[in-house]
Amino acid sequence: MPMRKPAILITGASGEVGQALIEHLAAAGDSRLLSMDLQPLPARLVGMSTHVQGDLLDTHLLARLVSEYEVDVIYHLAALLSTRSEVTPELAHEVNVEGTLGLLRLAAEQTQWRNRAIRFIFPSSIAVYGMPDRESKHLYARVREFEWNQPRTMYGCNKLYCEMLGCYYSRHYRQLAAQQPATIDFRCVRFPGLLSALTVPSGGTSDYGPEMIHAAARGEPYACFVRAEARIPFMAMPDAVSALLRLASVPRSSLSRQVYNVTAFSLSAAQIRARVLAAFPDAQIEFVPDVKREAIVDSWPADLDDTAARMDWGWAPAYDWDRAFDESLLPTVRARYQHPNS
Ligand code: SER
């Protein structure tokens, strides 16, 4: 039998986090990358990874991939985000839950077959939390992993359940077998809203943050769909990538849990607007709340307690809001719209 090629598999590779992760892993250069998405990779990433354009729900495609590649690590990033998922909740369930289940099963089978744990890295979200009202959100400002797990969105339900499935597959899968087989190594981070200069998000509910910045850089007016005081935590994309990589790299023995909050800074929409206006004094940003989308943002905590990640695997964001805006978002977003083809 021909040797299979060792690889890191990245699903949702053409999405925001996927693009940033591929760039980083390709620059590090020590592993073969296998990427998957319904969409092609953007031109600037072509050649950095072997890209398979296809559907995560296509079990034949997945079987073909594992017959050709020996996948050691999976970054499972493919998902429909929260606003998009409210428009087509059943499709969201199919992609977000069944897609994840299929991949967990594949990872479990490969783990058993090789008797070596595949590492399964899963980004979850602030959307797994559901604060019942604004007063609770104000009172319980920094939420820990086990608190307020009553999501309001299909996306939040999907992510919370997939976290549980990941833990199940890594701890209890085939628990009644005479000899329990080797199980996968599942690790998960719950991200706050992500701010990326290179990509504009689509279908999320934290999108007002990045949209405000991108619209100002393009010289377009922006109607922010939450009120000025609405607040959630955010993180710059380079930190999101480093959280995934760091969590993937630490020994299993140093992890006291499998699901970790990570965050960088908590901002109101007014604070984002003020910073954008300081950089783009002509920007026209007004608040025109969409009460339904705003209610989703209101159900997400004002901040996350990421003490466990800091203690167990030395998590610390490199970018606070000043540095994220001045050193990452602003120069990159300016260059992007001044030289749109670069
Ligand atoms: N950024 C995501 C969304 O808005 C939350 O994880 O859907």
Residues whose N, C-alpha, C, O or C-beta is under 5 A from the ligand:
A	BS01	LIG	L81 S82 T83 S125 I126 A127 F191 P192 G193 L194 G203 G204 T205 S206 D207
